[in-house]
Amino acid sequence: MKLANMDKKAYTEKEKLVLVSLVKEYGACIENKKTDGTSIQEKQNTWEKIASYYNAQPDINIHRTSKQLKKL
C-alpha cells in the first residue's frame, strides 16, 4: 500500500531538476529509437541506473522506481 501512495505524491521542483539533470546525462541511450532486444534492455538498465542515482540524492525524500521516473 505504501508503494501505491508514492505514485500519488507530487514531485517537488528540486526532484524534477534532479531528474532532468540525469535524463540529460543519459539521454543518448534512453532516447535511442532502436527497438531491438539489446537496445530495449540497455534502455531499461539505464532507467534503473537513473533511479538509483536519483534515489541516492540527499534532497530526495521519496524514493521512486524507474517506472515512476520514466512516466514523469
HTML snippet that shows the backbone in 3Dmol.js (N, CA, C, O; Angstrom):
<script src="https://3Dmol.org/build/3Dmol-min.js"></script>
<div id="view" style="width:600px;height:400px;position:relative"></div>
<script>
const pdb = `
ATOM      1  N   MET A   1       0.828  -1.191   0.000  1.00  0.00           N
ATOM      2  CA  MET A   1       0.000   0.000   0.000  1.00  0.00           C
ATOM      3  C   MET A   1       0.872   1.256   0.000  1.00  0.00           C
ATOM      4  O   MET A   1       0.529   2.258  -0.626  1.00  0.00           O
ATOM      5  N   LYS A   2       1.986   1.192   0.698  1.00  0.00           N
ATOM      6  CA  LYS A   2       2.872   2.346   0.737  1.00  0.00           C
ATOM      7  C   LYS A   2       3.380   2.694  -0.654  1.00  0.00           C
ATOM      8  O   LYS A   2       3.499   3.874  -0.982  1.00  0.00           O
ATOM      9  N   LEU A   3       3.684   1.694  -1.483  1.00  0.00           N
ATOM     10  CA  LEU A   3       4.161   1.923  -2.831  1.00  0.00           C
ATOM     11  C   LEU A   3       3.107   2.651  -3.659  1.00  0.00           C
ATOM     12  O   LEU A   3       3.439   3.532  -4.453  1.00  0.00           O
ATOM     13  N   ALA A   4       1.848   2.290  -3.480  1.00  0.00           N
ATOM     14  CA  ALA A   4       0.771   2.945  -4.218  1.00  0.00           C
ATOM     15  C   ALA A   4       0.687   4.425  -3.855  1.00  0.00           C
ATOM     16  O   ALA A   4       0.398   5.257  -4.714  1.00  0.00           O
ATOM     17  N   ASN A   5       0.934   4.755  -2.598  1.00  0.00           N
ATOM     18  CA  ASN A   5       0.892   6.149  -2.174  1.00  0.00           C
ATOM     19  C   ASN A   5       2.019   6.963  -2.789  1.00  0.00           C
ATOM     20  O   ASN A   5       1.864   8.162  -3.022  1.00  0.00           O
ATOM     21  N   MET A   6       3.155   6.320  -3.055  1.00  0.00           N
ATOM     22  CA  MET A   6       4.279   7.043  -3.639  1.00  0.00           C
ATOM     23  C   MET A   6       3.935   7.533  -5.041  1.00  0.00           C
ATOM     24  O   MET A   6       4.419   8.583  -5.463  1.00  0.00           O
ATOM     25  N   ASP A   7       3.116   6.794  -5.757  1.00  0.00           N
ATOM     26  CA  ASP A   7       2.715   7.199  -7.094  1.00  0.00           C
ATOM     27  C   ASP A   7       1.957   8.515  -7.065  1.00  0.00           C
ATOM     28  O   ASP A   7       2.037   9.300  -8.010  1.00  0.00           O
ATOM     29  N   LYS A   8       1.233   8.757  -6.003  1.00  0.00           N
ATOM     30  CA  LYS A   8       0.363   9.920  -5.935  1.00  0.00           C
ATOM     31  C   LYS A   8       1.051  11.154  -5.360  1.00  0.00           C
ATOM     32  O   LYS A   8       0.496  12.250  -5.432  1.00  0.00           O
ATOM     33  N   LYS A   9       2.239  11.002  -4.795  1.00  0.00           N
ATOM     34  CA  LYS A   9       2.957  12.148  -4.246  1.00  0.00           C
ATOM     35  C   LYS A   9       3.480  12.997  -5.392  1.00  0.00           C
ATOM     36  O   LYS A   9       4.110  12.493  -6.321  1.00  0.00           O
ATOM     37  N   ALA A  10       3.212  14.279  -5.313  1.00  0.00           N
ATOM     38  CA  ALA A  10       3.682  15.201  -6.346  1.00  0.00           C
ATOM     39  C   ALA A  10       5.197  15.350  -6.260  1.00  0.00           C
ATOM     40  O   ALA A  10       5.785  15.268  -5.181  1.00  0.00           O
ATOM     41  N   TYR A  11       5.801  15.567  -7.393  1.00  0.00           N
ATOM     42  CA  TYR A  11       7.243  15.799  -7.439  1.00  0.00           C
ATOM     43  C   TYR A  11       7.511  17.253  -7.093  1.00  0.00           C
ATOM     44  O   TYR A  11       6.808  18.149  -7.561  1.00  0.00           O
ATOM     45  N   THR A  12       8.527  17.488  -6.276  1.00  0.00           N
ATOM     46  CA  THR A  12       8.916  18.858  -5.964  1.00  0.00           C
ATOM     47  C   THR A  12       9.735  19.402  -7.130  1.00  0.00           C
ATOM     48  O   THR A  12      10.183  18.647  -7.992  1.00  0.00           O
ATOM     49  N   GLU A  13       9.922  20.696  -7.147  1.00  0.00           N
ATOM     50  CA  GLU A  13      10.730  21.325  -8.191  1.00  0.00           C
ATOM     51  C   GLU A  13      12.157  20.777  -8.153  1.00  0.00           C
ATOM     52  O   GLU A  13      12.761  20.556  -9.202  1.00  0.00           O
ATOM     53  N   LYS A  14      12.698  20.557  -6.954  1.00  0.00           N
ATOM     54  CA  LYS A  14      14.047  20.014  -6.791  1.00  0.00           C
ATOM     55  C   LYS A  14      14.133  18.610  -7.376  1.00  0.00           C
ATOM     56  O   LYS A  14      15.105  18.276  -8.054  1.00  0.00           O
ATOM     57  N   GLU A  15      13.117  17.784  -7.117  1.00  0.00           N
ATOM     58  CA  GLU A  15      13.097  16.423  -7.651  1.00  0.00           C
ATOM     59  C   GLU A  15      13.075  16.438  -9.176  1.00  0.00           C
ATOM     60  O   GLU A  15      13.762  15.643  -9.818  1.00  0.00           O
ATOM     61  N   LYS A  16      12.298  17.326  -9.744  1.00  0.00           N
ATOM     62  CA  LYS A  16      12.225  17.442 -11.201  1.00  0.00           C
ATOM     63  C   LYS A  16      13.566  17.867 -11.785  1.00  0.00           C
ATOM     64  O   LYS A  16      13.983  17.351 -12.822  1.00  0.00           O
ATOM     65  N   LEU A  17      14.245  18.804 -11.126  1.00  0.00           N
ATOM     66  CA  LEU A  17      15.546  19.271 -11.609  1.00  0.00           C
ATOM     67  C   LEU A  17      16.589  18.157 -11.559  1.00  0.00           C
ATOM     68  O   LEU A  17      17.409  18.025 -12.468  1.00  0.00           O
ATOM     69  N   VAL A  18      16.552  17.361 -10.497  1.00  0.00           N
ATOM     70  CA  VAL A  18      17.477  16.233 -10.382  1.00  0.00           C
ATOM     71  C   VAL A  18      17.232  15.257 -11.531  1.00  0.00           C
ATOM     72  O   VAL A  18      18.176  14.787 -12.166  1.00  0.00           O
ATOM     73  N   LEU A  19      15.959  14.955 -11.797  1.00  0.00           N
ATOM     74  CA  LEU A  19      15.638  14.017 -12.868  1.00  0.00           C
ATOM     75  C   LEU A  19      16.042  14.572 -14.234  1.00  0.00           C
ATOM     76  O   LEU A  19      16.595  13.843 -15.057  1.00  0.00           O
ATOM     77  N   VAL A  20      15.777  15.831 -14.477  1.00  0.00           N
ATOM     78  CA  VAL A  20      16.158  16.449 -15.752  1.00  0.00           C
ATOM     79  C   VAL A  20      17.665  16.348 -15.956  1.00  0.00           C
ATOM     80  O   VAL A  20      18.130  16.036 -17.052  1.00  0.00           O
ATOM     81  N   SER A  21      18.412  16.608 -14.913  1.00  0.00           N
ATOM     82  CA  SER A  21      19.861  16.512 -14.991  1.00  0.00           C
ATOM     83  C   SER A  21      20.310  15.103 -15.363  1.00  0.00           C
ATOM     84  O   SER A  21      21.183  14.934 -16.215  1.00  0.00           O
ATOM     85  N   LEU A  22      19.724  14.100 -14.738  1.00  0.00           N
ATOM     86  CA  LEU A  22      20.081  12.713 -15.021  1.00  0.00           C
ATOM     87  C   LEU A  22      19.648  12.292 -16.428  1.00  0.00           C
ATOM     88  O   LEU A  22      20.372  11.567 -17.110  1.00  0.00           O
ATOM     89  N   VAL A  23      18.478  12.743 -16.855  1.00  0.00           N
ATOM     90  CA  VAL A  23      17.995  12.404 -18.196  1.00  0.00           C
ATOM     91  C   VAL A  23      18.904  13.033 -19.254  1.00  0.00           C
ATOM     92  O   VAL A  23      19.186  12.412 -20.278  1.00  0.00           O
ATOM     93  N   LYS A  24      19.356  14.246 -19.013  1.00  0.00           N
ATOM     94  CA  LYS A  24      20.287  14.886 -19.953  1.00  0.00           C
ATOM     95  C   LYS A  24      21.584  14.093 -20.041  1.00  0.00           C
ATOM     96  O   LYS A  24      22.138  13.918 -21.127  1.00  0.00           O
ATOM     97  N   GLU A  25      22.064  13.615 -18.903  1.00  0.00           N
ATOM     98  CA  GLU A  25      23.313  12.858 -18.859  1.00  0.00           C
ATOM     99  C   GLU A  25      23.202  11.536 -19.623  1.00  0.00           C
ATOM    100  O   GLU A  25      24.153  11.124 -20.287  1.00  0.00           O
ATOM    101  N   TYR A  26      22.055  10.876 -19.533  1.00  0.00           N
ATOM    102  CA  TYR A  26      21.864   9.566 -20.151  1.00  0.00           C
ATOM    103  C   TYR A  26      20.936   9.609 -21.364  1.00  0.00           C
ATOM    104  O   TYR A  26      20.471   8.568 -21.830  1.00  0.00           O
ATOM    105  N   GLY A  27      20.670  10.794 -21.868  1.00  0.00           N
ATOM    106  CA  GLY A  27      19.717  10.974 -22.967  1.00  0.00           C
ATOM    107  C   GLY A  27      20.033  10.185 -24.221  1.00  0.00           C
ATOM    108  O   GLY A  27      19.122   9.685 -24.881  1.00  0.00           O
ATOM    109  N   ALA A  28      21.308  10.064 -24.564  1.00  0.00           N
ATOM    110  CA  ALA A  28      21.674   9.355 -25.795  1.00  0.00           C
ATOM    111  C   ALA A  28      21.158   7.918 -25.775  1.00  0.00           C
ATOM    112  O   ALA A  28      20.729   7.395 -26.804  1.00  0.00           O
ATOM    113  N   CYS A  29      21.198   7.296 -24.629  1.00  0.00           N
ATOM    114  CA  CYS A  29      20.736   5.910 -24.524  1.00  0.00           C
ATOM    115  C   CYS A  29      19.208   5.834 -24.462  1.00  0.00           C
ATOM    116  O   CYS A  29      18.599   5.087 -25.228  1.00  0.00           O
ATOM    117  N   ILE A  30      18.593   6.585 -23.574  1.00  0.00           N
ATOM    118  CA  ILE A  30      17.148   6.426 -23.361  1.00  0.00           C
ATOM    119  C   ILE A  30      16.311   7.020 -24.492  1.00  0.00           C
ATOM    120  O   ILE A  30      15.133   6.688 -24.625  1.00  0.00           O
ATOM    121  N   GLU A  31      16.898   7.887 -25.300  1.00  0.00           N
ATOM    122  CA  GLU A  31      16.170   8.454 -26.436  1.00  0.00           C
ATOM    123  C   GLU A  31      16.501   7.738 -27.742  1.00  0.00           C
ATOM    124  O   GLU A  31      16.056   8.154 -28.811  1.00  0.00           O
ATOM    125  N   ASN A  32      17.271   6.680 -27.656  1.00  0.00           N
ATOM    126  CA  ASN A  32      17.621   5.874 -28.818  1.00  0.00           C
ATOM    127  C   ASN A  32      16.337   5.293 -29.415  1.00  0.00           C
ATOM    128  O   ASN A  32      15.518   4.728 -28.690  1.00  0.00           O
ATOM    129  N   LYS A  33      16.159   5.429 -30.721  1.00  0.00           N
ATOM    130  CA  LYS A  33      14.922   4.984 -31.385  1.00  0.00           C
ATOM    131  C   LYS A  33      14.915   3.503 -31.737  1.00  0.00           C
ATOM    132  O   LYS A  33      13.887   2.981 -32.169  1.00  0.00           O
ATOM    133  N   LYS A  34      16.029   2.823 -31.565  1.00  0.00           N
ATOM    134  CA  LYS A  34      16.084   1.397 -31.885  1.00  0.00           C
ATOM    135  C   LYS A  34      15.180   0.604 -30.943  1.00  0.00           C
ATOM    136  O   LYS A  34      15.037   0.934 -29.766  1.00  0.00           O
ATOM    137  N   THR A  35      14.573  -0.452 -31.492  1.00  0.00           N
ATOM    138  CA  THR A  35      13.643  -1.261 -30.690  1.00  0.00           C
ATOM    139  C   THR A  35      14.043  -2.737 -30.643  1.00  0.00           C
ATOM    140  O   THR A  35      13.228  -3.599 -30.312  1.00  0.00           O
ATOM    141  N   ASP A  36      15.290  -3.014 -30.973  1.00  0.00           N
ATOM    142  CA  ASP A  36      15.728  -4.410 -30.880  1.00  0.00           C
ATOM    143  C   ASP A  36      15.911  -4.784 -29.407  1.00  0.00           C
ATOM    144  O   ASP A  36      15.957  -3.916 -28.536  1.00  0.00           O
ATOM    145  N   GLY A  37      16.013  -6.064 -29.149  1.00  0.00           N
ATOM    146  CA  GLY A  37      16.088  -6.565 -27.776  1.00  0.00           C
ATOM    147  C   GLY A  37      17.244  -5.986 -26.980  1.00  0.00           C
ATOM    148  O   GLY A  37      17.091  -5.661 -25.803  1.00  0.00           O
ATOM    149  N   THR A  38      18.396  -5.857 -27.615  1.00  0.00           N
ATOM    150  CA  THR A  38      19.574  -5.320 -26.925  1.00  0.00           C
ATOM    151  C   THR A  38      19.356  -3.861 -26.523  1.00  0.00           C
ATOM    152  O   THR A  38      19.682  -3.463 -25.405  1.00  0.00           O
ATOM    153  N   SER A  39      18.805  -3.074 -27.438  1.00  0.00           N
ATOM    154  CA  SER A  39      18.566  -1.654 -27.152  1.00  0.00           C
ATOM    155  C   SER A  39      17.528  -1.461 -26.053  1.00  0.00           C
ATOM    156  O   SER A  39      17.682  -0.606 -25.182  1.00  0.00           O
ATOM    157  N   ILE A  40      16.481  -2.258 -26.103  1.00  0.00           N
ATOM    158  CA  ILE A  40      15.431  -2.168 -25.073  1.00  0.00           C
ATOM    159  C   ILE A  40      16.005  -2.514 -23.706  1.00  0.00           C
ATOM    160  O   ILE A  40      15.711  -1.837 -22.721  1.00  0.00           O
ATOM    161  N   GLN A  41      16.817  -3.557 -23.637  1.00  0.00           N
ATOM    162  CA  GLN A  41      17.433  -3.949 -22.363  1.00  0.00           C
ATOM    163  C   GLN A  41      18.372  -2.861 -21.868  1.00  0.00           C
ATOM    164  O   GLN A  41      18.407  -2.561 -20.675  1.00  0.00           O
ATOM    165  N   GLU A  42      19.132  -2.271 -22.778  1.00  0.00           N
ATOM    166  CA  GLU A  42      20.052  -1.195 -22.411  1.00  0.00           C
ATOM    167  C   GLU A  42      19.295   0.019 -21.868  1.00  0.00           C
ATOM    168  O   GLU A  42      19.731   0.647 -20.904  1.00  0.00           O
ATOM    169  N   LYS A  43      18.168   0.342 -22.487  1.00  0.00           N
ATOM    170  CA  LYS A  43      17.334   1.455 -22.001  1.00  0.00           C
ATOM    171  C   LYS A  43      16.810   1.158 -20.594  1.00  0.00           C
ATOM    172  O   LYS A  43      16.845   2.022 -19.717  1.00  0.00           O
ATOM    173  N   GLN A  44      16.326  -0.068 -20.386  1.00  0.00           N
ATOM    174  CA  GLN A  44      15.802  -0.441 -19.070  1.00  0.00           C
ATOM    175  C   GLN A  44      16.895  -0.368 -18.013  1.00  0.00           C
ATOM    176  O   GLN A  44      16.667   0.137 -16.914  1.00  0.00           O
ATOM    177  N   ASN A  45      18.082  -0.872 -18.344  1.00  0.00           N
ATOM    178  CA  ASN A  45      19.203  -0.809 -17.412  1.00  0.00           C
ATOM    179  C   ASN A  45      19.575   0.636 -17.099  1.00  0.00           C
ATOM    180  O   ASN A  45      19.920   0.962 -15.963  1.00  0.00           O
ATOM    181  N   THR A  46      19.503   1.494 -18.104  1.00  0.00           N
ATOM    182  CA  THR A  46      19.819   2.907 -17.903  1.00  0.00           C
ATOM    183  C   THR A  46      18.783   3.568 -17.009  1.00  0.00           C
ATOM    184  O   THR A  46      19.144   4.370 -16.148  1.00  0.00           O
ATOM    185  N   TRP A  47      17.504   3.254 -17.190  1.00  0.00           N
ATOM    186  CA  TRP A  47      16.471   3.804 -16.310  1.00  0.00           C
ATOM    187  C   TRP A  47      16.662   3.317 -14.867  1.00  0.00           C
ATOM    188  O   TRP A  47      16.417   4.067 -13.922  1.00  0.00           O
ATOM    189  N   GLU A  48      17.092   2.079 -14.701  1.00  0.00           N
ATOM    190  CA  GLU A  48      17.367   1.568 -13.353  1.00  0.00           C
ATOM    191  C   GLU A  48      18.538   2.339 -12.732  1.00  0.00           C
ATOM    192  O   GLU A  48      18.517   2.657 -11.543  1.00  0.00           O
ATOM    193  N   LYS A  49      19.539   2.632 -13.531  1.00  0.00           N
ATOM    194  CA  LYS A  49      20.697   3.393 -13.060  1.00  0.00           C
ATOM    195  C   LYS A  49      20.271   4.819 -12.686  1.00  0.00           C
ATOM    196  O   LYS A  49      20.699   5.351 -11.662  1.00  0.00           O
ATOM    197  N   ILE A  50      19.425   5.431 -13.522  1.00  0.00           N
ATOM    198  CA  ILE A  50      18.918   6.771 -13.227  1.00  0.00           C
ATOM    199  C   ILE A  50      18.157   6.755 -11.911  1.00  0.00           C
ATOM    200  O   ILE A  50      18.340   7.644 -11.079  1.00  0.00           O
ATOM    201  N   ALA A  51      17.305   5.755 -11.713  1.00  0.00           N
ATOM    202  CA  ALA A  51      16.526   5.649 -10.470  1.00  0.00           C
ATOM    203  C   ALA A  51      17.450   5.504  -9.268  1.00  0.00           C
ATOM    204  O   ALA A  51      17.208   6.094  -8.216  1.00  0.00           O
ATOM    205  N   SER A  52      18.500   4.724  -9.427  1.00  0.00           N
ATOM    206  CA  SER A  52      19.453   4.529  -8.335  1.00  0.00           C
ATOM    207  C   SER A  52      20.147   5.843  -7.969  1.00  0.00           C
ATOM    208  O   SER A  52      20.232   6.199  -6.794  1.00  0.00           O
ATOM    209  N   TYR A  53      20.634   6.550  -8.969  1.00  0.00           N
ATOM    210  CA  TYR A  53      21.287   7.841  -8.728  1.00  0.00           C
ATOM    211  C   TYR A  53      20.300   8.864  -8.158  1.00  0.00           C
ATOM    212  O   TYR A  53      20.629   9.622  -7.245  1.00  0.00           O
ATOM    213  N   TYR A  54      19.093   8.871  -8.709  1.00  0.00           N
ATOM    214  CA  TYR A  54      18.048   9.789  -8.245  1.00  0.00           C
ATOM    215  C   TYR A  54      17.758   9.564  -6.760  1.00  0.00           C
ATOM    216  O   TYR A  54      17.733  10.511  -5.974  1.00  0.00           O
ATOM    217  N   ASN A  55      17.543   8.313  -6.389  1.00  0.00           N
ATOM    218  CA  ASN A  55      17.191   7.983  -5.002  1.00  0.00           C
ATOM    219  C   ASN A  55      18.353   8.187  -4.036  1.00  0.00           C
ATOM    220  O   ASN A  55      18.140   8.292  -2.828  1.00  0.00           O
ATOM    221  N   ALA A  56      19.572   8.244  -4.550  1.00  0.00           N
ATOM    222  CA  ALA A  56      20.747   8.444  -3.696  1.00  0.00           C
ATOM    223  C   ALA A  56      20.985   9.923  -3.373  1.00  0.00           C
ATOM    224  O   ALA A  56      21.828  10.241  -2.534  1.00  0.00           O
ATOM    225  N   GLN A  57      20.259  10.819  -4.020  1.00  0.00           N
ATOM    226  CA  GLN A  57      20.445  12.247  -3.779  1.00  0.00           C
ATOM    227  C   GLN A  57      19.971  12.617  -2.373  1.00  0.00           C
ATOM    228  O   GLN A  57      18.927  12.139  -1.930  1.00  0.00           O
ATOM    229  N   PRO A  58      20.727  13.463  -1.668  1.00  0.00           N
ATOM    230  CA  PRO A  58      20.356  13.808  -0.290  1.00  0.00           C
ATOM    231  C   PRO A  58      19.045  14.593  -0.177  1.00  0.00           C
ATOM    232  O   PRO A  58      18.384  14.540   0.860  1.00  0.00           O
ATOM    233  N   ASP A  59      18.668  15.313  -1.225  1.00  0.00           N
ATOM    234  CA  ASP A  59      17.439  16.123  -1.169  1.00  0.00           C
ATOM    235  C   ASP A  59      16.186  15.348  -1.561  1.00  0.00           C
ATOM    236  O   ASP A  59      15.084  15.897  -1.540  1.00  0.00           O
ATOM    237  N   ILE A  60      16.344  14.087  -1.914  1.00  0.00           N
ATOM    238  CA  ILE A  60      15.203  13.267  -2.333  1.00  0.00           C
ATOM    239  C   ILE A  60      14.684  12.499  -1.117  1.00  0.00           C
ATOM    240  O   ILE A  60      15.382  11.661  -0.545  1.00  0.00           O
ATOM    241  N   ASN A  61      13.447  12.806  -0.739  1.00  0.00           N
ATOM    242  CA  ASN A  61      12.858  12.182   0.446  1.00  0.00           C
ATOM    243  C   ASN A  61      11.982  10.977   0.099  1.00  0.00           C
ATOM    244  O   ASN A  61      11.829  10.064   0.911  1.00  0.00           O
ATOM    245  N   ILE A  62      11.414  10.976  -1.094  1.00  0.00           N
ATOM    246  CA  ILE A  62      10.543   9.883  -1.513  1.00  0.00           C
ATOM    247  C   ILE A  62      11.259   9.114  -2.612  1.00  0.00           C
ATOM    248  O   ILE A  62      11.570   9.669  -3.666  1.00  0.00           O
ATOM    249  N   HIS A  63      11.516   7.852  -2.366  1.00  0.00           N
ATOM    250  CA  HIS A  63      12.187   7.041  -3.376  1.00  0.00           C
ATOM    251  C   HIS A  63      11.199   6.663  -4.463  1.00  0.00           C
ATOM    252  O   HIS A  63      10.058   6.288  -4.192  1.00  0.00           O
ATOM    253  N   ARG A  64      11.662   6.772  -5.692  1.00  0.00           N
ATOM    254  CA  ARG A  64      10.822   6.472  -6.857  1.00  0.00           C
ATOM    255  C   ARG A  64      11.429   5.300  -7.624  1.00  0.00           C
ATOM    256  O   ARG A  64      12.641   5.084  -7.604  1.00  0.00           O
ATOM    257  N   THR A  65      10.565   4.555  -8.295  1.00  0.00           N
ATOM    258  CA  THR A  65      11.033   3.457  -9.133  1.00  0.00           C
ATOM    259  C   THR A  65      11.402   4.002 -10.506  1.00  0.00           C
ATOM    260  O   THR A  65      11.055   5.133 -10.849  1.00  0.00           O
ATOM    261  N   SER A  66      12.102   3.196 -11.282  1.00  0.00           N
ATOM    262  CA  SER A  66      12.454   3.615 -12.646  1.00  0.00           C
ATOM    263  C   SER A  66      11.183   3.840 -13.463  1.00  0.00           C
ATOM    264  O   SER A  66      11.140   4.738 -14.304  1.00  0.00           O
ATOM    265  N   LYS A  67      10.163   3.045 -13.226  1.00  0.00           N
ATOM    266  CA  LYS A  67       8.894   3.195 -13.939  1.00  0.00           C
ATOM    267  C   LYS A  67       8.246   4.546 -13.619  1.00  0.00           C
ATOM    268  O   LYS A  67       7.736   5.218 -14.515  1.00  0.00           O
ATOM    269  N   GLN A  68       8.267   4.937 -12.356  1.00  0.00           N
ATOM    270  CA  GLN A  68       7.694   6.226 -11.953  1.00  0.00           C
ATOM    271  C   GLN A  68       8.457   7.391 -12.574  1.00  0.00           C
ATOM    272  O   GLN A  68       7.857   8.358 -13.044  1.00  0.00           O
ATOM    273  N   LEU A  69       9.789   7.289 -12.571  1.00  0.00           N
ATOM    274  CA  LEU A  69      10.605   8.364 -13.127  1.00  0.00           C
ATOM    275  C   LEU A  69      10.413   8.455 -14.633  1.00  0.00           C
ATOM    276  O   LEU A  69      10.340   9.550 -15.190  1.00  0.00           O
ATOM    277  N   LYS A  70      10.333   7.323 -15.278  1.00  0.00           N
ATOM    278  CA  LYS A  70      10.134   7.312 -16.737  1.00  0.00           C
ATOM    279  C   LYS A  70       8.795   7.940 -17.092  1.00  0.00           C
ATOM    280  O   LYS A  70       8.684   8.650 -18.092  1.00  0.00           O
ATOM    281  N   LYS A  71       7.794   7.686 -16.288  1.00  0.00           N
ATOM    282  CA  LYS A  71       6.452   8.247 -16.533  1.00  0.00           C
ATOM    283  C   LYS A  71       6.456   9.770 -16.421  1.00  0.00           C
ATOM    284  O   LYS A  71       5.777  10.463 -17.179  1.00  0.00           O
ATOM    285  N   LEU A  72       7.234  10.280 -15.460  1.00  0.00           N
ATOM    286  CA  LEU A  72       7.312  11.738 -15.297  1.00  0.00           C
ATOM    287  C   LEU A  72       7.977  12.353 -16.503  1.00  0.00           C
ATOM    288  O   LEU A  72       8.140  13.572 -16.563  1.00  0.00           O
TER     289      LEU A  72
END
`;
const viewer = $3Dmol.createViewer("view");
viewer.addModel(pdb, "pdb");
viewer.setStyle({}, {cartoon: {color: "spectrum"}});
viewer.zoomTo();
viewer.render();
</script>
